[in-house]
Amino acid sequence: MTYTVKPLACDPARIKGMSERLILSHYENNYGGAVSRLNAITAQLAELDFSTTPGFVINGLKREELIASNSMILHELFFASLGEEGAPEGDLQSALEHDFGSIARWRAEFSAMGKAQGGGSGWVLLTWSPRDQKLINQWAMDHTTTLAGATPILALDMYEHSYHMDYGAKAAAYVDAFMAAINWPNIGRAFARVSA
């Protein structure tokens, strides 16, 4: 299977607090790079003779496949998470209030998790756990850590490439900009798909 770069899911000229230059660079270089890398790894795996290939080669390629796959998927979710100011509504609003006590409590936790990763790397994910039948704010150190059996519906990229061009080392200001630009209708649709 050949993976293709999906069209940018947000209008980079309309995201308050993030420059068009930042978003386009992030989309083209980091997301586009993940798709290209995944295609190269997939081609290598297709040519591999697993019966004679050393285990360390297989392990390395499969780990890189996981990293590239999750980078591609989480970047697609990140860009779909961006829009204009708004608030959660309907079933998503009810679930956030039920699972976190209030929207404000969810927002405080999610934002604090992003700010805690400033200067490091990784993701903050709002994830639906069908096992627990609830939403969970999840920390992900890199592209290899996700909650087993669960599906992220909102992704905050905390790798420096996602904010350094606009914010330098001020990761907390970037988190605040992201929180103000969440595309709640998109997140609501994602929640409806995974929680049905």
Residue pairs with C-beta under 8 A, 6 or more apart in sequence:
1 42
2 39
2 42
3 35
3 38
3 39
3 42
3 72
4 35
5 31
5 32
5 35
6 76
8 23
8 24
8 27
8 79
9 76
9 79
9 80
9 82
9 186
10 23
10 79
10 80
10 82
10 83
10 183
12 18
12 20
12 23
12 24
12 27
13 20
14 83
14 84
15 23
15 82
15 83
15 181
16 84
16 85
16 177
16 180
16 181
17 173
17 174
17 176
17 177
17 178
17 180
17 181
18 82
18 163
18 166
18 174
18 177
18 178
18 181
19 165
19 166
21 165
22 162
22 163
22 165
22 166
23 79
23 82
25 161
25 165
26 75
26 157
26 161
26 162
27 75
27 79
29 161
30 71
30 75
30 159
30 161
30 162
31 71
31 72
31 75
31 76
31 79
34 68
34 71
34 72
34 75
35 68
35 72
37 64
37 68
37 71
38 65
38 68
38 69
38 72
41 61
41 64
41 65
41 68
42 65
44 61
45 61
45 62
45 65
48 57
48 58
48 61
50 58
63 144
66 143
66 144
67 142
67 143
67 144
68 143
69 143
70 143
70 144
70 146
71 143
74 123
74 125
74 140
74 143
74 152
74 155
74 157
75 155
75 157
77 152
77 153
77 154
77 155
77 190
78 155
78 156
78 157
78 162
80 183
80 186
80 190
81 154
81 155
81 156
81 178
81 182
81 183
81 186
81 187
82 178
82 181
82 182
82 183
83 181
83 182
83 183
83 184
83 185
83 186
84 181
84 183
85 180
85 181
86 182
86 183
86 184
86 185
87 93
87 103
87 184
88 96
88 103
88 184
88 187
88 188
89 184
89 188
90 188
91 188
91 191
91 192
91 195
92 184
92 187
92 188
92 191
92 192
93 103
95 134
95 135
95 191
95 195
96 102
96 103
96 106
96 135
97 103
98 134
99 106
99 134
99 135
99 136
100 106
100 109
100 135
100 137
106 126
106 135
106 137
107 179
109 137
110 124
110 126
110 137
110 156
110 179
111 175
111 176
111 179
113 124
113 137
113 139
114 124
114 156
114 158
114 171
114 175
114 178
115 171
115 172
115 175
117 124
117 139
117 158
117 171
118 158
118 169
118 171
118 172
118 175
119 160
119 169
119 171
120 158
121 141
121 142
121 158
121 159
121 160
122 139
122 140
122 141
122 142
122 158
122 159
123 139
123 140
123 155
123 156
123 157
123 158
124 137
124 138
124 139
124 140
124 155
124 156
124 158
125 137
125 138
125 139
125 140
125 146
125 147
125 152
125 154
125 155
125 156
126 135
126 136
126 137
126 138
126 152
126 153
126 154
126 155
126 187
127 135
127 136
127 137
127 138
127 146
127 147
127 150
127 151
127 152
127 153
128 134
128 135
128 136
128 150
128 151
128 153
128 191
128 194
128 195
129 135
129 136
129 147
129 149
129 150
130 149
130 150
130 151
130 194
130 195
131 149
131 150
135 153
135 191
136 147
136 150
138 146
138 147
138 150
138 152
140 146
146 152
151 194
153 187
153 190
153 191
153 194
154 182
154 187
154 190
156 175
156 178
158 171
158 175
162 174
163 170
163 171
163 174
166 174
167 173
167 174
